[in-house]
Amino acid sequence: MSIATLKRAARESVSGLPRAFWWLWASTLINRLGAFVATFMALYLTLDRGYSASYAGLVASLHGLGGVVSSIGAGVMADRLGRRPTMLIAQVSTAVSVAVLGFMQHPVAIAAVAFVVGAASNASRPAVQAMMADIVRPEDRVRAFSLNYWAINLGFAVSAAGAGFLAEYSYLAGFLGEAVLTLTCAVLVFVKIPESRPVQAPATATAGKAVETGIGMGTVLRDGRFMGVVGLSFLISLIFQQGYVGLPVAMGTDGFGAADFGLAMAVNGVLIVALQIPVTRYIEHRDPRRLLIVSSLLAGYGFGLTAFAGSVAVYALTVCVWTLAEIVNAPTQTGLVVRLSPVHGRGRYQGVYTMSWSVAALIAPLMSGWTIDRFGAEWLWGACAVLGTVAGLGYWLLMRGLPEDGETKEERPVPVRAPAAPETADA
């Protein structure tokens, strides 16, 4: 492939997206560059502070629980207050709580502040995803979500390496560094990113009765197809979480060390950074139903193959398989959530969707630990294959009759039944 072809491909991958998207993309990258706490909390508590592994696990669970709790509230805030205020509140709260956590000494105080950090750091996600859906054209959303996911992984890869060196010098410097970068992200949002929340249409009257155009949480929870997608998202997240909770335990049981695990997992970050954009160009306008079915099977059986791994090279090969599933699944599934979300309820819908990943992050360690201790790692990988198969079947059933690509609930054209009769718009 010539250099000119590569340049044209790169230009087409990033062209046509609004300026506000790129400021939002930059804020995501900056935010992930400071991802110190989530990565090194366990090492900080056990090596630097001398706490037990059980206590470190408890703090990690509380951090995840904070994310579960904040998902719904942040989604409601994004719809009521706006995307921009929600992001600013979340980012400033994260910066303050992360800095405070670095100075906490008492174990109860550390656990409590870790819960606040988890809630604050997760609160901006529904607003970011809702804003992205607001400002990007429907036909460009998969590409936009893919670029954002690429920024998340690029920032995490850089921060993990940099934070490792920083931790050798001072863990406190890591906490303060994350606080500064998160505050920088908030300043960028305040200065460069305008509010994007769609204007709510006033309530109208039909046959003497008021028609409420607002979307409540009850609307979200009663949306059967969407909640089915949330359930499938939970299954997929349980599978992907095993790369961080089940895989290191299984490799350790097989006699491999931390360096071996790091080498195998490095494949994940390298492949995402290298392949996310070109793969997205290939899948951008393809049938999302097929993409989600295939990615579910690749995820499940990619981890299922781990049962046959006996060397670092084979472990790395299995990582390649489920990383490809991750590359396809992440932007496609996020785009599907937008298509199933009413315009004025995007924050709530994104909040419930985000919660599925937070709950999975909370349950996955318990699932992997119990399964490995009671039955062995092979049963865990078999369970992943089963979950992937169930998820693929679920997508096949739920996505029958899905609206045309690019349409959301309130973007679909309303058929006119009688030209002479006036009609009321939905949005």
ZIGI-V189664 format. One record per pair of residues at least 24 apart in sequence whose C-alpha atoms are under 8 Angstrom apart, sorted by the first residue. I is the first residue (numbers start at 1). J is the second residue. If there is no record, write none. Layout:
I,J + I,J
This chain:
13,143 + 13,277 + 13,281 + 17,136 + 17,140 + 17,144 + 18,135 + 18,136 + 20,135 + 20,192 + 20,193 + 20,194 + 21,132 + 21,135 + 21,136 + 23,188 + 23,189 + 23,192 + 23,193 + 24,128 + 24,132 + 24,189 + 24,193 + 25,147 + 25,148 + 25,151 + 27,185 + 27,186 + 27,188 + 27,189 + 28,148 + 28,151 + 28,152 + 28,185 + 29,151 + 29,152 + 29,154 + 29,155 + 30,155 + 30,181 + 30,182 + 30,184 + 30,185 + 31,155 + 31,181 + 31,182 + 31,185 + 32,151 + 32,152 + 32,153 + 32,155 + 32,156 + 32,159 + 33,155 + 33,156 + 33,158 + 33,159 + 33,181 + 34,155 + 34,156 + 34,159 + 34,177 + 34,178 + 34,179 + 34,181 + 34,182 + 35,156 + 35,159 + 35,160 + 35,178 + 36,159 + 36,160 + 36,163 + 36,174 + 36,175 + 36,178 + 37,98 + 37,174 + 37,175 + 37,178 + 39,160 + 44,171 + 48,171 + 58,111 + 59,110 + 59,111 + 59,114 + 59,115 + 60,114 + 61,362 + 62,111 + 62,112 + 62,114 + 62,115 + 62,118 + 63,114 + 63,115 + 63,116 + 63,117 + 63,118 + 63,119 + 64,115 + 64,118 + 64,119 + 64,358 + 64,359 + 64,361 + 64,362 + 65,115 + 65,118 + 65,119 + 65,358 + 65,359 + 65,362 + 66,115 + 66,116 + 66,117 + 66,118 + 66,119 + 66,120 + 66,122 + 67,118 + 67,119 + 67,120 + 67,121 + 67,122 + 67,123 + 67,355 + 67,358 + 68,119 + 68,355 + 68,358 + 68,359 + 69,119 + 69,355 + 70,119 + 70,120 + 70,122 + 70,123 + 71,119 + 71,122 + 71,123 + 71,126 + 71,351 + 71,352 + 71,354 + 71,355 + 72,348 + 72,351 + 72,352 + 72,355 + 73,123 + 73,351 + 74,123 + 74,124 + 74,126 + 74,127 + 74,347 + 74,348 + 74,351 + 75,123 + 75,126 + 75,127 + 75,346 + 75,347 + 75,348 + 75,349 + 75,350 + 75,351 + 75,352 + 76,347 + 76,348 + 76,351 + 77,347 + 78,126 + 78,127 + 78,130 + 78,347 + 78,348 + 79,197 + 79,344 + 79,345 + 79,346 + 79,347 + 79,348 + 82,127 + 82,195 + 82,196 + 82,197 + 83,127 + 83,128 + 83,130 + 83,131 + 83,195 + 83,196 + 83,197 + 83,347 + 84,127 + 84,189 + 84,190 + 84,193 + 84,194 + 84,195 + 84,196 + 86,123 + 86,124 + 86,127 + 87,123 + 87,124 + 87,127 + 87,128 + 87,186 + 87,189 + 88,186 + 88,189 + 88,190 + 90,120 + 90,121 + 90,122 + 90,123 + 90,124 + 91,120 + 91,121 + 91,124 + 91,182 + 91,183 + 91,185 + 91,186 + 92,182 + 92,183 + 92,186 + 93,117 + 93,120 + 93,121 + 94,120 + 94,121 + 94,179 + 94,182 + 95,178 + 95,179 + 95,180 + 95,182 + 95,183 + 96,179 + 98,175 + 98,176 + 98,178 + 98,179 + 99,175 + 99,176 + 99,178 + 99,179 + 101,175 + 102,171 + 102,172 + 102,175 + 102,176 + 103,172 + 125,351 + 125,354 + 126,347 + 126,348 + 126,350 + 126,351 + 126,354 + 127,347 + 127,350 + 129,350 + 130,338 + 130,346 + 130,347 + 130,350 + 131,196 + 131,197 + 133,338 + 134,196 + 134,197 + 134,198 + 135,196 + 138,406 + 138,407 + 139,405 + 139,406 + 141,335 + 142,280 + 142,284 + 142,331 + 142,332 + 142,334 + 142,335 + 143,280 + 143,281 + 143,284 + 143,331 + 145,331 + 145,334 + 145,335 + 146,276 + 146,277 + 146,280 + 146,330 + 146,331 + 147,276 + 147,277 + 149,330 + 149,331 + 150,272 + 150,273 + 150,276 + 150,277 + 153,269 + 153,272 + 153,273 + 154,269 + 154,273 + 157,269 + 197,344 + 198,343 + 198,344 + 200,344 + 200,427 + 201,427 + 213,426 + 213,427 + 214,344 + 214,345 + 215,344 + 215,345 + 216,345 + 216,348 + 217,348 + 220,348 + 220,349 + 225,398 + 226,337 + 226,340 + 228,398 + 229,337 + 229,395 + 229,398 + 230,352 + 230,353 + 230,356 + 231,356 + 232,391 + 232,394 + 232,395 + 233,333 + 233,353 + 233,356 + 233,357 + 234,356 + 234,357 + 234,359 + 234,360 + 235,360 + 235,387 + 235,388 + 235,391 + 236,296 + 236,299 + 236,387 + 236,388 + 236,391 + 237,356 + 237,357 + 237,360 + 237,361 + 238,360 + 238,361 + 238,363 + 238,364 + 239,299 + 239,300 + 239,303 + 239,384 + 239,387 + 239,388 + 240,299 + 240,322 + 240,326 + 241,360 + 241,361 + 241,364 + 242,364 + 242,365 + 242,368 + 245,364 + 245,365 + 245,368 + 246,365 + 246,368 + 246,369 + 246,380 + 250,372 + 250,377 + 254,310 + 260,312 + 261,312 + 263,312 + 263,316 + 264,312 + 264,313 + 264,315 + 264,316 + 264,319 + 265,316 + 265,319 + 267,316 + 267,319 + 267,320 + 268,319 + 268,320 + 268,323 + 271,320 + 271,323 + 271,324 + 272,323 + 272,324 + 272,327 + 275,327 + 276,327 + 279,327 + 279,328 + 280,328 + 283,328 + 288,332 + 288,336 + 289,395 + 289,396 + 289,399 + 290,396 + 291,328 + 291,329 + 291,332 + 292,328 + 292,329 + 292,332 + 292,333 + 292,392 + 292,395 + 293,391 + 293,392 + 293,393 + 293,395 + 293,396 + 294,325 + 294,392 + 295,324 + 295,325 + 295,326 + 295,328 + 295,329 + 295,392 + 296,325 + 296,329 + 296,388 + 296,389 + 296,391 + 296,392 + 297,385 + 297,388 + 297,389 + 297,391 + 297,392 + 298,322 + 298,324 + 298,325 + 298,388 + 299,323 + 299,325 + 299,326 + 299,384 + 299,385 + 299,388 + 300,384 + 300,385 + 300,386 + 300,387 + 300,388 + 300,389 + 301,384 + 301,385 + 301,388 + 302,385 + 303,381 + 303,384 + 303,385 + 304,381 + 304,382 + 304,383 + 304,384 + 304,385 + 305,381 + 306,378 + 306,381 + 307,377 + 307,378 + 307,381 + 307,382 + 338,408 + 339,406 + 339,407 + 339,408 + 339,409 + 340,408 + 340,409 + 341,408 + 341,409 + 342,408 + 342,409 + 342,410 + 343,408 + 343,409 + 343,410 + 343,411 + 343,427
